[in-house]
Amino acid sequence: MIKMHAKITGDKEIQSKIAELAKKNVAALRGVITKSVLVVEGRAKKTVPVLTGRLRASITHEVNKEGAGYIGKVGTNVEYAPAVEFGLKRSRAKPYLFPAMKESKGDIIRFLTNAIKAVK
């Protein structure tokens, strides 16, 4: 599976609010992660080059508990996926996962902001 990692960084106040969200409302944190990976997955499926549809159909997500929080992954297990994303000597790159992640940044921030505001 192609793996992409995104780390939320920011000032100490933002990081402490995310930690508070994780402590007070784990379900809300899982919801943020789930909504985020679904948005990235949807965008990747819209932009992936399609010849047979196999690559597009294989793009999926998962959300797993890790320590006190959750980790979300979007990717594919199709063996030629890295060649499409990054290109080869004889074929140019046609990125779809990294652009999907970048384009989803605003949505992810909005999901997280709304969840933090809801923490009492």
C-alpha positions as CSV (number, residue, x, y, z in Angstrom):
1,M,0.0,0.0,0.0
2,I,1.3,3.5,-0.8
3,K,1.4,5.3,2.4
4,M,1.1,9.0,3.0
5,H,1.8,10.6,6.3
6,A,0.5,14.0,7.5
7,K,1.4,15.4,10.8
8,I,-0.6,18.2,12.4
9,T,1.7,20.8,13.6
10,G,1.1,24.2,15.1
11,D,1.7,26.3,18.1
12,K,1.5,24.9,21.6
13,E,-2.0,26.1,22.1
14,I,-3.3,24.2,19.0
15,Q,-1.4,21.1,20.0
16,S,-2.8,21.2,23.5
17,K,-6.4,21.6,22.2
18,I,-5.9,18.6,20.0
19,A,-4.6,16.6,23.0
20,E,-7.6,17.8,25.0
21,L,-10.0,16.7,22.3
22,A,-8.3,13.3,22.3
23,K,-8.7,13.0,26.1
24,K,-12.3,14.3,26.4
25,N,-13.9,13.0,23.3
26,V,-12.2,10.1,21.6
27,A,-15.2,9.5,19.4
28,A,-15.1,13.0,18.0
29,L,-11.4,12.6,17.2
30,R,-12.1,9.3,15.4
31,G,-14.9,11.2,13.5
32,V,-12.4,13.9,12.4
33,I,-9.9,11.3,11.2
34,T,-12.7,9.3,9.5
35,K,-14.1,12.4,7.7
36,S,-10.6,13.4,6.7
37,V,-9.6,10.2,5.1
38,L,-13.0,9.9,3.3
39,V,-12.4,13.4,1.8
40,V,-8.9,12.5,0.7
41,E,-10.0,9.1,-0.7
42,G,-12.8,10.8,-2.7
43,R,-10.5,13.4,-4.2
44,A,-7.9,10.7,-5.1
45,K,-10.6,8.7,-6.8
46,K,-11.7,11.7,-8.8
47,T,-8.3,12.6,-10.0
48,V,-6.6,9.2,-10.5
49,P,-5.9,8.4,-14.2
50,V,-8.2,5.6,-15.3
51,L,-7.5,3.0,-18.0
52,T,-9.3,-0.1,-16.6
53,G,-10.6,1.4,-13.3
54,R,-8.6,-1.1,-11.2
55,L,-6.5,1.5,-9.5
56,R,-9.4,3.8,-8.8
57,A,-11.4,0.9,-7.3
58,S,-8.5,-0.1,-5.1
59,I,-8.1,3.3,-3.4
60,T,-9.4,2.8,0.1
61,H,-9.0,4.1,3.6
62,E,-8.7,2.8,7.1
63,V,-8.8,4.3,10.6
64,N,-7.0,2.4,13.4
65,K,-6.5,3.1,17.1
66,E,-2.9,4.0,17.9
67,G,-1.9,4.8,21.4
68,A,-4.3,7.4,22.9
69,G,-5.5,8.4,19.4
70,Y,-6.2,7.2,15.9
71,I,-4.3,7.1,12.7
72,G,-6.0,7.3,9.3
73,K,-4.5,5.9,6.0
74,V,-5.5,6.3,2.4
75,G,-3.9,4.2,-0.2
76,T,-3.9,1.3,-2.6
77,N,-2.3,-2.1,-2.8
78,V,-2.1,-2.1,-6.6
79,E,1.4,-2.9,-7.6
80,Y,1.7,-0.2,-10.2
81,A,0.3,2.6,-8.1
82,P,3.7,4.0,-7.2
83,A,4.6,4.2,-10.9
84,V,1.5,6.2,-11.6
85,E,2.0,8.5,-8.6
86,F,5.7,9.1,-9.0
87,G,6.4,8.2,-12.6
88,L,9.1,6.0,-14.2
89,K,12.0,6.8,-16.5
90,R,9.8,6.2,-19.5
91,S,6.5,7.6,-18.2
92,R,5.7,10.8,-16.4
93,A,4.2,11.0,-12.9
94,K,0.4,11.4,-12.7
95,P,0.0,12.2,-9.0
96,Y,-3.4,11.7,-7.4
97,L,-2.8,10.8,-3.7
98,F,-0.5,13.7,-2.7
99,P,-2.6,16.3,-4.6
100,A,-5.7,14.9,-2.9
101,M,-4.1,15.3,0.5
102,K,-3.0,18.9,-0.3
103,E,-6.4,19.8,-1.6
104,S,-8.1,18.4,1.5
105,K,-6.1,20.4,4.0
106,G,-8.8,23.1,4.4
107,D,-11.5,20.6,5.0
108,I,-9.3,18.7,7.5
109,I,-8.6,21.9,9.4
110,R,-12.3,22.8,9.4
111,F,-13.2,19.3,10.8
112,L,-10.6,19.6,13.5
113,T,-11.6,23.2,14.4
114,N,-15.3,22.3,14.7
115,A,-14.4,19.3,16.9
116,I,-12.2,21.4,19.1
117,K,-14.9,24.1,19.5
118,A,-17.4,21.4,20.6
119,V,-15.1,20.2,23.4
120,K,-16.6,21.6,26.7
